[in-house]
Amino acid sequence: MMRRALIAVSAVSALALLAACSDDHDSMPMDSMPMDSMPMDSMPMGSMPGVPADADYTVADVEFAQGMIAHHEQAIAMAEIALDPTVGASPEVVDLARRIQAAQDPEIDQMTAWLTQREQALTMDMSDGHNMADMPGMMSAEDMERLPTLVGPEFDTVWLEMMIAHHQGAIEQANTVLADGTNPELAALANAIITAQQAEITEMEALLAA
């Protein structure tokens, strides 16, 4: 199951334009320039509308929902790999993968609806310095490419280690929104994520130790 998934400016042209205009503007101090003449890259960017003063949520709530959608989508992708018969995952890993899918897919729907109702983007604005690869617990593209090449006990071990780290990252994000957010619905979801995923971490650690 697949999830729902600069203008390039020539340096030469820019320098030429600067040279052409320099004679007229050399004497104009920067702080006297009208706002509409400021370069576009100095303007604040972002896909996140301002949070209304009377809103029941904060920027931290929005970023949690946006980030956790992507985080859950990767967990589901990892679960789908475990469910592929060619990797030969153990029955215990297959069972856990199915439960992860069943739990996290509805949570994605919930967070998607929450963001949509508040007219917020479903993904973070990467121009704001966010990077999905830097999100706690996220696997790299190389990790995700390697995983389906493994078979049997080796697959189980690597998958469990990766999913433990992934769950730990989700718990970290959930604790962050509990500290910085204000929305009751997302707080309840964050607490549910912590409870469920901590239990799954304990289960996976036991499988690794067996």
C-alpha positions in Angstrom: 0.0 0.0 0.0 1.5 3.2 -1.1 0.9 6.4 0.9 -0.5 9.6 -0.4 2.1 10.4 -1.4 14.0 28.8 -7.9 13.6 30.0 -10.2 17.3 29.6 -11.0 18.9 33.0 -11.3 22.0 33.4 -13.4 24.9 34.7 -11.4 26.2 36.5 -14.5 22.8 38.2 -15.1 22.6 39.2 -11.5 26.0 40.8 -11.5 25.2 42.6 -14.7 22.0 44.0 -13.2 23.8 45.1 -10.1 26.4 46.9 -12.1 23.8 48.7 -14.2 21.9 49.9 -11.2 24.9 50.7 -8.9 25.3 54.3 -10.1 21.7 55.2 -9.2 21.6 53.5 -5.8 25.1 53.7 -4.4 24.1 56.5 -2.1 20.9 55.0 -0.9 21.3 53.4 2.6 19.9 49.9 3.0 17.5 50.9 5.7 15.9 53.5 3.4 15.0 51.0 0.7 11.3 50.5 0.4 10.0 47.1 1.4 8.8 46.2 -2.1 12.4 46.6 -3.3 13.9 44.1 -0.9 15.1 40.9 -2.5 12.7 38.0 -2.4 15.1 35.7 -0.7 15.1 38.1 2.3 11.4 37.7 2.8 10.2 35.1 5.3 9.1 31.8 3.7 6.9 29.0 4.8 3.9 27.0 4.0 2.4 27.4 7.5 -0.3 30.0 7.8 -0.2 32.1 11.0 -1.8 30.5 14.0 -4.8 32.5 15.1 -4.6 34.1 18.5 -7.6 32.1 19.7 -6.5 28.8 18.2 -6.5 25.6 20.2 -3.1 24.7 18.8 0.5 26.0 18.4 3.2 25.8 15.7 4.6 22.9 17.7 1.3 21.0 17.3 1.3 21.6 13.5 4.9 20.5 13.2 4.2 17.4 15.2 1.3 16.3 13.0 3.3 17.1 9.8 6.4 15.2 11.0 4.5 12.3 12.5 2.7 11.7 9.2 6.0 11.2 7.4 7.4 9.2 10.3 4.4 6.8 10.3 4.5 6.5 6.6 8.1 5.2 6.8 7.2 2.8 9.6 4.4 1.4 7.4 6.9 1.1 4.5 9.2 -0.9 6.8 6.2 -3.1 7.8 5.3 -3.8 4.2 8.9 -5.0 3.5 8.6 -7.4 6.5 5.3 -8.7 5.0 7.0 -9.5 1.6 7.5 -13.3 1.6 10.8 -13.0 -0.2 12.6 -11.6 2.9 11.6 -14.7 5.0 10.7 -12.7 8.1 9.8 -14.8 11.2 6.2 -15.2 12.2 6.8 -12.9 15.2 8.1 -10.1 13.0 5.3 -10.6 10.5 2.7 -10.4 13.2 4.3 -7.2 14.6 4.5 -5.6 11.2 0.8 -6.2 10.7 0.0 -4.6 14.0 2.1 -1.6 13.3 0.3 -1.1 10.0 -3.1 -1.5 11.6 -2.2 1.0 14.4 -0.4 3.7 12.4 -2.5 3.9 9.3 -5.6 5.3 11.1 -3.3 7.7 13.0 -2.1 9.1 9.7 -5.7 9.6 8.7 -6.4 11.4 12.0 -3.4 13.7 11.7 -4.2 14.4 8.0 -7.8 15.4 9.0 -6.5 17.5 11.9 -4.2 19.5 9.6 -6.8 19.8 6.8 -9.4 21.2 9.2 -7.0 23.9 10.2 -5.9 24.7 6.6 -2.3 23.6 7.3 0.0 21.9 4.9 0.3 18.1 5.3 4.1 18.3 5.0 6.8 20.5 6.5 8.2 23.3 4.5 11.8 22.2 3.7 12.8 25.8 3.0 12.3 26.5 6.7 15.4 24.4 7.6 13.4 21.2 8.2 14.9 18.0 6.9 13.0 14.7 7.2 16.3 12.8 7.3 17.1 14.7 10.6 13.8 13.7 12.2 14.4 11.5 15.3 14.3 7.8 14.4 14.0 8.3 10.6 15.9 5.7 8.5 18.1 6.9 5.7 17.4 6.1 2.1 20.3 3.7 2.2 18.8 1.9 5.1 15.5 1.5 3.3 17.2 0.3 0.2 19.3 -2.3 2.1 16.4 -3.7 4.2 14.7 -5.7 1.4 18.0 -7.3 0.3 18.3 -9.1 3.6 16.8 -12.6 4.2 15.7 -14.7 7.2 17.3 -14.2 10.6 19.6 -11.4 9.3 16.5 -9.5 8.1 14.7 -10.0 11.4 17.7 -8.6 13.4 18.2 -5.6 11.2 14.5 -4.9 10.9 13.9 -5.1 14.7 16.9 -2.8 15.4 15.7 -0.3 12.8 12.1 -0.3 14.1 13.3 0.1 17.7 15.2 3.2 16.8 12.2 4.4 14.7 9.8 3.9 17.6 12.3 5.7 20.0 12.2 8.7 17.6 8.4 8.7 17.6 8.4 8.7 21.4 10.8 11.6 21.4 8.6 13.6 19.0 5.5 12.8 21.1 7.2 14.0 24.3 8.2 17.3 22.5 4.6 18.1 21.5 3.4 17.2 25.0 5.9 19.8 26.3 5.3 22.5 23.7 1.9 22.0 22.2 -1.6 22.9 23.5 -4.0 20.9 21.4 -5.9 18.3 23.5 -6.5 15.9 20.5 -2.8 15.8 19.6 -1.8 15.4 23.3 -4.1 12.4 23.5 -2.6 11.0 20.3 1.0 11.6 21.6 0.2 9.8 24.8 -1.3 6.9 22.9 1.8 6.7 20.6 4.1 6.7 23.7 2.2 3.9 25.4 1.8 1.7 22.3 5.3 2.1 20.9 7.1 1.7 24.2 5.3 -1.6 24.6 6.4 -2.6 21.1 10.0 -1.6 21.9 9.9 -4.0 24.9 8.5 -6.7 22.6 11.1 -6.2 20.0 14.0 -6.1 22.5 12.8 -9.5 23.8 12.8 -10.9 20.2 16.3 -9.7 19.7 17.4 -11.3 23.0 15.7 -14.6 22.3 
